[in-house]
Amino acid sequence: MEGINFFLYTNKYNEIYKYLFDNNNEVSDEDADEDEIKKFHKLYTDIYKTNISKYLKSLFELLCVVYYDKYGEKDLFKFALYCDYLIGNYRILKARISKETIIKILKFDIEEKETDNLLDIIQMSFESDEIIKFIDKITPKIKENIDIKKSGVISKYIISYSNFIKDKGIDINITWMKDKKRINYKMDKLKDRKNSILKIISKGQ
């Protein structure tokens, strides 16, 4: 019996994964929020489909699958924005991402003290806003200017992120510095990524 339950559980997650991350899939469920899915697909395609660490991509996908299993399309795009806030800040602050980094993101707070597992928070929550508040609490903040090389992994993320939010009317003004080896950006916009999220949500974008 346990084996059957495991198979059903795994098969369900596999179907959710294909639905969320295969952009060729049409929204066929008449109860589905097509606009929410399209906005979600746009974020995933622009930021996570290419040019990002495989560990961070897999983490984003895992969190979204678990969330969808719990809440469906309800606030899915908002959840994805906050996941990117968490994951993206780690990407900006850390030049090297490993398996251990993923464990840290899931299980530790910004002071590196062990806290509730984010996956457990999603599964045990009663309202999606509980998850949003928890993600906000554990997301490390960007406090200082960061020297970002044009060809580095951090710049790839920032450029993808910049293109995504620019489409939403928010510009962090990325430019190449004189030596052409580093990028310049509007630091206040990069530091206050949460405010950009709130603007996107308020505009219904």
C-alpha positions in Angstrom: 0.0 0.0 0.0 2.8 2.4 0.9 4.4 1.7 -2.5 1.2 2.6 -4.3 0.8 5.8 -2.3 4.4 6.8 -3.1 3.8 6.2 -6.8 0.6 8.3 -6.8 2.4 11.0 -4.9 5.3 11.1 -7.3 3.1 10.9 -10.3 1.0 13.9 -9.1 4.2 16.0 -8.6 5.4 15.0 -12.0 2.1 16.2 -13.6 2.3 19.5 -11.7 5.9 19.9 -12.8 5.0 19.4 -16.5 2.0 21.8 -16.2 4.0 24.6 -14.6 7.3 24.4 -16.5 6.4 23.1 -20.0 5.5 26.4 -21.8 4.0 24.3 -24.7 1.2 23.1 -22.4 -2.0 25.0 -22.9 -4.1 25.9 -19.9 -6.9 23.3 -20.4 -8.6 23.3 -17.0 -11.6 25.5 -17.2 -11.2 26.4 -13.5 -7.5 27.5 -14.0 -6.5 31.1 -13.8 -4.9 31.5 -17.2 -3.5 35.0 -16.5 -1.8 33.8 -13.4 -0.1 30.9 -15.2 1.0 33.2 -18.1 2.6 35.6 -15.6 4.3 32.7 -13.8 5.6 31.3 -17.1 7.0 34.7 -18.1 9.0 35.0 -14.8 10.3 31.4 -15.1 11.2 31.8 -18.7 12.9 35.1 -18.3 14.9 34.4 -15.2 15.1 30.6 -14.5 15.0 28.7 -17.7 18.6 29.6 -18.7 21.6 31.4 -17.4 21.2 30.4 -13.7 22.7 27.8 -11.4 21.1 24.4 -11.9 20.8 24.2 -8.1 18.9 27.5 -7.9 16.7 26.5 -10.9 15.8 23.2 -9.3 15.1 24.9 -5.9 12.7 27.4 -7.6 10.9 24.5 -9.4 10.7 22.4 -6.3 9.2 25.3 -4.2 6.7 26.1 -6.9 5.5 22.5 -7.3 5.0 22.1 -3.6 3.2 25.4 -3.4 0.9 24.5 -6.4 0.1 21.2 -4.8 -1.2 23.1 -1.8 -2.8 26.2 -3.3 -3.1 25.7 -7.1 -3.1 29.0 -9.0 -4.1 31.1 -6.0 -1.4 33.8 -5.6 1.0 31.6 -7.6 2.7 34.6 -9.4 3.0 36.4 -6.1 4.6 33.4 -4.5 7.0 33.0 -7.5 8.0 36.7 -7.1 8.9 36.1 -3.5 10.7 32.9 -4.3 12.8 34.9 -6.7 13.4 37.5 -4.1 14.8 34.8 -1.8 16.7 32.9 -4.4 17.9 35.9 -6.3 19.3 37.6 -3.2 21.4 34.6 -2.5 22.6 34.6 -6.1 23.5 38.2 -5.9 25.4 37.8 -2.6 27.1 34.5 -3.3 29.5 33.9 -6.3 29.4 30.2 -5.6 26.2 28.1 -5.2 26.4 24.5 -4.1 24.1 21.8 -2.7 24.9 23.1 0.8 23.7 26.5 -0.2 20.3 25.0 -1.1 20.1 23.4 2.3 20.9 26.7 3.9 18.2 28.5 2.0 15.6 25.9 3.0 16.6 25.5 6.7 18.4 28.5 8.0 17.5 32.2 8.6 19.5 35.3 7.7 21.5 35.0 10.9 22.4 31.4 9.9 20.4 29.9 12.7 18.4 26.8 12.0 14.7 27.5 11.5 11.6 25.8 10.1 12.1 24.1 6.8 10.5 26.3 4.0 9.0 23.2 2.4 7.3 22.3 5.7 6.0 25.9 6.1 4.4 25.6 2.6 2.8 22.2 3.4 1.6 23.1 6.9 0.3 26.6 6.1 -3.3 27.6 6.3 -3.0 30.7 4.1 -0.6 31.5 1.3 0.3 34.8 3.1 1.9 32.8 5.9 4.5 31.5 3.4 5.1 35.0 2.0 5.8 36.4 5.5 8.2 33.5 6.2 10.1 34.0 2.9 10.4 37.7 3.6 11.8 37.0 7.1 14.5 34.5 5.9 15.6 36.5 2.8 19.1 38.0 3.2 19.2 41.7 2.5 21.5 43.5 0.0 23.2 46.3 1.9 26.3 47.3 0.0 27.4 47.9 -3.6 28.6 44.8 -5.2 31.4 44.6 -7.8 29.8 42.6 -10.6 31.9 41.3 -13.5 30.2 41.4 -16.9 30.9 37.7 -17.6 30.2 36.4 -14.1 27.3 34.3 -12.9 25.9 37.1 -10.7 25.7 39.5 -13.7 23.8 36.9 -15.7 21.2 36.7 -13.1 21.0 40.5 -12.6 20.6 41.1 -16.4 17.8 38.5 -16.6 16.1 40.0 -13.6 16.5 43.5 -15.0 15.0 42.5 -18.3 12.0 40.9 -16.5 11.2 43.9 -14.3 11.9 46.4 -17.0 9.0 44.8 -18.9 7.0 45.7 -15.8 8.0 49.3 -15.8 10.8 49.1 -13.3 14.3 50.0 -14.6 17.6 49.4 -12.6 19.5 51.1 -15.4 22.1 48.5 -16.1 25.1 49.9 -18.1 28.6 48.7 -18.9 31.4 50.4 -17.0 34.2 52.1 -19.0 36.4 49.0 -18.9 33.5 47.0 -20.4 34.4 44.2 -17.9 31.8 45.1 -15.2 28.3 46.3 -15.1 26.9 49.3 -13.3 23.3 49.4 -12.0 21.0 51.5 -9.9 21.8 50.2 -6.4 18.8 51.5 -4.6 16.5 49.5 -7.0 18.6 46.3 -6.6 18.7 46.6 -2.8 15.0 47.2 -2.5 13.8 44.2 -4.6 10.9 43.7 -2.3 9.5 47.1 -3.2 9.7 46.1 -6.9 7.6 43.1 -6.0 5.0 45.2 -4.3 4.8 47.5 -7.3 4.3 44.6 -9.7 1.6 43.1 -7.6 -0.2 46.4 -7.1 -0.3 46.9 -10.9 -1.7 43.5 -11.4 1.1 42.7 -13.8 
